[in-house]
């Protein structure tokens, strides 16, 4: 009986203690990052990065800034038609995704402090309007890597 009571109490505490993003705030609870990678840069000064931010929350958020210790600057670029332009922010819709991919919106690592090599992982911090920053370990893939084919 005591064991059952302890187990019930532990389960109740687990249910009440929120996740690392906090309890009851859908804007913070819903963001996750996947499919992150950087093709090995061909330039000594610049590289691109790609990832998907998924928002399972009921409120939208905004990617406002990206930082990394491997680059002097990390900027977010929108691709409009055949033109690439820097964006100050990108929206992440509620129950939606922000997809940063080759040929589309993407990250640009500028003024590289060192040239990342295939097999390494680059640490990237994503900053948002509402959500606490998320750190992503971005693997460096071959320069010709295509996530649709795996190479």
BELUR-V470709 format. One record per helix or strand. SS is the DSSP state (h for helix, s for strand). FROM is the first residue (numbers start at 1). TO is the last residue. If there is no record, write none. Layout:
SS_FROM_TO / SS_FROM_TO
//
This chain:
h_2_16 / s_19_19 / s_22_22 / h_26_29 / s_31_39 / s_46_55 / s_61_68 / s_71_80 / s_83_87 / s_90_92 / s_96_100 / s_106_112 / s_121_128 / s_134_141
//
